[in-house]
Amino acid sequence: MNTIIIADDHSMTLLGMQNYLKDIGYEVIGAYTDGESAYLNAKKMQPDVQILDINMPILSGLEVLEN
């Protein structure tokens, strides 16, 4: 099973994606509202997939992937 983390600074989008992915059988191991939290937890948890918003506080989704 693929493990996934999600990061989006819009809470409705974040919750909707998280619920949808869980409903279709994916394991969402983290959901974050800023890039720094997503980055730090991705390093620790090593998810198979990261779904990242491009424009977020502290670090953008692109900056998370670059590091």
Biotite code that builds the C-alpha atoms (Angstrom):
import biotite.structure as struc

atoms = struc.array([
    struc.Atom([0.000, 0.000, 0.000], chain_id="A", res_id=1, res_name="MET", atom_name="CA", element="C"),
    struc.Atom([1.248, 3.489, -0.822], chain_id="A", res_id=2, res_name="ASN", atom_name="CA", element="C"),
    struc.Atom([1.716, 5.885, 2.074], chain_id="A", res_id=3, res_name="THR", atom_name="CA", element="C"),
    struc.Atom([0.898, 9.520, 1.382], chain_id="A", res_id=4, res_name="ILE", atom_name="CA", element="C"),
    struc.Atom([1.400, 12.896, 3.010], chain_id="A", res_id=5, res_name="ILE", atom_name="CA", element="C"),
    struc.Atom([-0.617, 15.932, 1.958], chain_id="A", res_id=6, res_name="ILE", atom_name="CA", element="C"),
    struc.Atom([0.179, 19.606, 2.422], chain_id="A", res_id=7, res_name="ALA", atom_name="CA", element="C"),
    struc.Atom([-2.156, 22.477, 1.597], chain_id="A", res_id=8, res_name="ASP", atom_name="CA", element="C"),
    struc.Atom([-2.777, 25.743, 3.423], chain_id="A", res_id=9, res_name="ASP", atom_name="CA", element="C"),
    struc.Atom([-6.513, 25.637, 2.620], chain_id="A", res_id=10, res_name="HIS", atom_name="CA", element="C"),
    struc.Atom([-8.149, 23.489, 5.300], chain_id="A", res_id=11, res_name="SER", atom_name="CA", element="C"),
    struc.Atom([-11.184, 22.496, 3.200], chain_id="A", res_id=12, res_name="MET", atom_name="CA", element="C"),
    struc.Atom([-8.962, 21.262, 0.362], chain_id="A", res_id=13, res_name="THR", atom_name="CA", element="C"),
    struc.Atom([-6.691, 19.443, 2.782], chain_id="A", res_id=14, res_name="LEU", atom_name="CA", element="C"),
    struc.Atom([-9.566, 17.703, 4.546], chain_id="A", res_id=15, res_name="LEU", atom_name="CA", element="C"),
    struc.Atom([-11.303, 16.844, 1.277], chain_id="A", res_id=16, res_name="GLY", atom_name="CA", element="C"),
    struc.Atom([-8.200, 15.270, -0.236], chain_id="A", res_id=17, res_name="MET", atom_name="CA", element="C"),
    struc.Atom([-7.435, 13.387, 2.951], chain_id="A", res_id=18, res_name="GLN", atom_name="CA", element="C"),
    struc.Atom([-10.958, 11.947, 3.184], chain_id="A", res_id=19, res_name="ASN", atom_name="CA", element="C"),
    struc.Atom([-11.102, 11.066, -0.519], chain_id="A", res_id=20, res_name="TYR", atom_name="CA", element="C"),
    struc.Atom([-7.766, 9.250, -0.479], chain_id="A", res_id=21, res_name="LEU", atom_name="CA", element="C"),
    struc.Atom([-8.718, 7.305, 2.628], chain_id="A", res_id=22, res_name="LYS", atom_name="CA", element="C"),
    struc.Atom([-12.090, 6.399, 1.081], chain_id="A", res_id=23, res_name="ASP", atom_name="CA", element="C"),
    struc.Atom([-10.393, 4.878, -1.963], chain_id="A", res_id=24, res_name="ILE", atom_name="CA", element="C"),
    struc.Atom([-7.953, 2.877, 0.137], chain_id="A", res_id=25, res_name="GLY", atom_name="CA", element="C"),
    struc.Atom([-4.766, 4.904, 0.480], chain_id="A", res_id=26, res_name="TYR", atom_name="CA", element="C"),
    struc.Atom([-2.959, 5.353, 3.777], chain_id="A", res_id=27, res_name="GLU", atom_name="CA", element="C"),
    struc.Atom([-2.619, 9.072, 4.545], chain_id="A", res_id=28, res_name="VAL", atom_name="CA", element="C"),
    struc.Atom([0.083, 9.278, 7.208], chain_id="A", res_id=29, res_name="ILE", atom_name="CA", element="C"),
    struc.Atom([0.163, 13.062, 7.520], chain_id="A", res_id=30, res_name="GLY", atom_name="CA", element="C"),
    struc.Atom([-1.674, 16.237, 6.570], chain_id="A", res_id=31, res_name="ALA", atom_name="CA", element="C"),
    struc.Atom([-0.007, 19.640, 6.990], chain_id="A", res_id=32, res_name="TYR", atom_name="CA", element="C"),
    struc.Atom([-0.892, 23.287, 6.467], chain_id="A", res_id=33, res_name="THR", atom_name="CA", element="C"),
    struc.Atom([2.599, 24.603, 5.715], chain_id="A", res_id=34, res_name="ASP", atom_name="CA", element="C"),
    struc.Atom([5.629, 23.514, 3.769], chain_id="A", res_id=35, res_name="GLY", atom_name="CA", element="C"),
    struc.Atom([8.004, 23.366, 6.709], chain_id="A", res_id=36, res_name="GLU", atom_name="CA", element="C"),
    struc.Atom([5.857, 20.823, 8.567], chain_id="A", res_id=37, res_name="SER", atom_name="CA", element="C"),
    struc.Atom([5.460, 18.785, 5.383], chain_id="A", res_id=38, res_name="ALA", atom_name="CA", element="C"),
    struc.Atom([9.210, 18.826, 4.775], chain_id="A", res_id=39, res_name="TYR", atom_name="CA", element="C"),
    struc.Atom([10.204, 17.841, 8.309], chain_id="A", res_id=40, res_name="LEU", atom_name="CA", element="C"),
    struc.Atom([7.655, 15.043, 8.524], chain_id="A", res_id=41, res_name="ASN", atom_name="CA", element="C"),
    struc.Atom([8.396, 13.717, 5.033], chain_id="A", res_id=42, res_name="ALA", atom_name="CA", element="C"),
    struc.Atom([12.055, 13.346, 6.008], chain_id="A", res_id=43, res_name="LYS", atom_name="CA", element="C"),
    struc.Atom([11.039, 11.451, 9.128], chain_id="A", res_id=44, res_name="LYS", atom_name="CA", element="C"),
    struc.Atom([8.201, 9.289, 7.717], chain_id="A", res_id=45, res_name="MET", atom_name="CA", element="C"),
    struc.Atom([9.513, 8.633, 4.172], chain_id="A", res_id=46, res_name="GLN", atom_name="CA", element="C"),
    struc.Atom([6.112, 8.503, 2.417], chain_id="A", res_id=47, res_name="PRO", atom_name="CA", element="C"),
    struc.Atom([5.771, 6.883, -0.991], chain_id="A", res_id=48, res_name="ASP", atom_name="CA", element="C"),
    struc.Atom([3.854, 9.896, -2.347], chain_id="A", res_id=49, res_name="VAL", atom_name="CA", element="C"),
    struc.Atom([3.701, 13.583, -1.433], chain_id="A", res_id=50, res_name="GLN", atom_name="CA", element="C"),
    struc.Atom([0.801, 15.752, -2.591], chain_id="A", res_id=51, res_name="ILE", atom_name="CA", element="C"),
    struc.Atom([1.894, 19.359, -2.104], chain_id="A", res_id=52, res_name="LEU", atom_name="CA", element="C"),
    struc.Atom([0.296, 22.724, -2.730], chain_id="A", res_id=53, res_name="ASP", atom_name="CA", element="C"),
    struc.Atom([2.657, 24.982, -4.633], chain_id="A", res_id=54, res_name="ILE", atom_name="CA", element="C"),
    struc.Atom([1.911, 28.148, -2.616], chain_id="A", res_id=55, res_name="ASN", atom_name="CA", element="C"),
    struc.Atom([2.120, 27.562, 1.136], chain_id="A", res_id=56, res_name="MET", atom_name="CA", element="C"),
    struc.Atom([3.499, 29.433, 4.137], chain_id="A", res_id=57, res_name="PRO", atom_name="CA", element="C"),
    struc.Atom([7.168, 29.071, 5.111], chain_id="A", res_id=58, res_name="ILE", atom_name="CA", element="C"),
    struc.Atom([8.164, 26.697, 2.264], chain_id="A", res_id=59, res_name="LEU", atom_name="CA", element="C"),
    struc.Atom([6.390, 26.216, -1.051], chain_id="A", res_id=60, res_name="SER", atom_name="CA", element="C"),
    struc.Atom([5.623, 22.760, -2.372], chain_id="A", res_id=61, res_name="GLY", atom_name="CA", element="C"),
    struc.Atom([8.447, 23.143, -4.867], chain_id="A", res_id=62, res_name="LEU", atom_name="CA", element="C"),
    struc.Atom([10.898, 24.083, -2.104], chain_id="A", res_id=63, res_name="GLU", atom_name="CA", element="C"),
    struc.Atom([9.842, 21.007, -0.136], chain_id="A", res_id=64, res_name="VAL", atom_name="CA", element="C"),
    struc.Atom([10.666, 18.782, -3.110], chain_id="A", res_id=65, res_name="LEU", atom_name="CA", element="C"),
    struc.Atom([13.984, 20.514, -3.791], chain_id="A", res_id=66, res_name="GLU", atom_name="CA", element="C"),
    struc.Atom([15.220, 19.731, -0.276], chain_id="A", res_id=67, res_name="ASN", atom_name="CA", element="C"),
])
